[in-house]
Amino acid sequence: MKELHKTGFVLIAGGLGERLGYSGIKIDLPVCTLTKNYCYLKYYANYALACRERALPFVPEGERADFYIPFCIMVSDDTHDRTIALLE
C-alpha cells in the first residue's frame, strides 16, 4: 500500500470484439452489474480511482489536491476513434 501512490495503469485496448461476437471495441463490452451502461472501460477507470483513494494517505499532504494515478489507454488504428467516442 505504501508504494501504490507510485504506480500507474496501462490499458491495452487495441482490439475489436469480433472474435467474441461483439461488433464494437472490447473495452465497450458490457459488464454484468446492477448499473446500466457499465462497460469494461468504466470498470478499469473505477478501479484506478479506488487505488487513488487507497494511496492518498501515503501522499504528502501538500500534494494531495493534485494527486492522481496515471491511466493510459493504448489503442490501435482500428480502435482509436471508437475509444475517443466512448470516453466522450
C-alpha positions in Angstrom: 0.0 0.0 0.0 2.8 2.4 0.8 4.1 2.2 -2.8 0.6 2.4 -4.5 1.0 6.2 -5.0 4.0 5.5 -7.3 2.0 3.3 -9.7 0.1 3.9 -12.9 -2.1 1.8 -15.2 -1.9 1.0 -18.9 -5.0 -0.5 -20.5 -4.1 -2.3 -23.7 -7.2 -1.6 -25.8 -6.1 -2.2 -29.4 -8.5 -5.0 -30.3 -12.0 -5.3 -31.6 -14.6 -7.7 -30.1 -15.2 -9.6 -33.3 -13.9 -13.0 -32.0 -16.3 -12.6 -29.1 -19.2 -11.9 -31.4 -19.3 -8.2 -30.5 -19.2 -5.6 -33.2 -17.6 -2.8 -31.1 -14.3 -2.4 -29.2 -13.6 -4.7 -26.4 -13.4 -2.0 -23.7 -17.0 -1.2 -24.5 -18.3 -4.7 -23.8 -20.9 -4.6 -21.0 -20.0 -5.8 -17.6 -22.9 -7.6 -15.8 -23.7 -5.3 -12.9 -26.7 -3.7 -11.3 -25.8 -0.5 -13.1 -26.9 0.2 -16.6 -24.3 1.0 -19.3 -21.4 -0.3 -17.3 -18.6 -1.3 -19.6 -15.1 -2.6 -19.1 -13.6 0.9 -19.5 -15.7 2.2 -16.7 -14.7 -0.8 -14.6 -11.0 -0.2 -15.1 -11.3 3.5 -14.5 -13.2 3.0 -11.3 -10.5 0.6 -10.1 -7.8 3.2 -10.8 -9.9 5.8 -8.8 -10.2 3.3 -5.9 -6.5 2.8 -5.9 -6.1 6.6 -5.8 -8.2 6.8 -2.7 -6.3 4.0 -1.0 -2.9 5.6 -1.9 -4.0 9.1 -0.8 -2.9 8.7 2.9 0.6 8.0 1.8 0.9 11.1 -0.4 2.4 14.2 1.3 -0.4 16.4 2.5 0.7 19.4 0.3 0.5 17.2 -2.9 -2.9 15.5 -2.2 -5.1 18.0 -4.1 -3.3 17.4 -7.4 -2.5 13.7 -6.9 -3.7 11.3 -9.5 -2.8 7.8 -10.6 -1.8 7.8 -14.3 -4.2 5.9 -16.5 -3.0 5.3 -20.1 -5.0 3.7 -22.8 -3.1 2.1 -25.7 -5.2 2.0 -28.8 -4.8 0.8 -32.4 -5.8 2.4 -35.7 -8.9 0.2 -35.5 -10.0 1.3 -32.0 -8.7 4.9 -31.7 -11.9 6.8 -32.9 -14.3 4.4 -31.1 -12.3 4.8 -27.9 -12.4 8.6 -28.1 -16.2 8.4 -28.7 -16.6 6.1 -25.7 -14.6 8.4 -23.4 -16.6 11.4 -24.6 
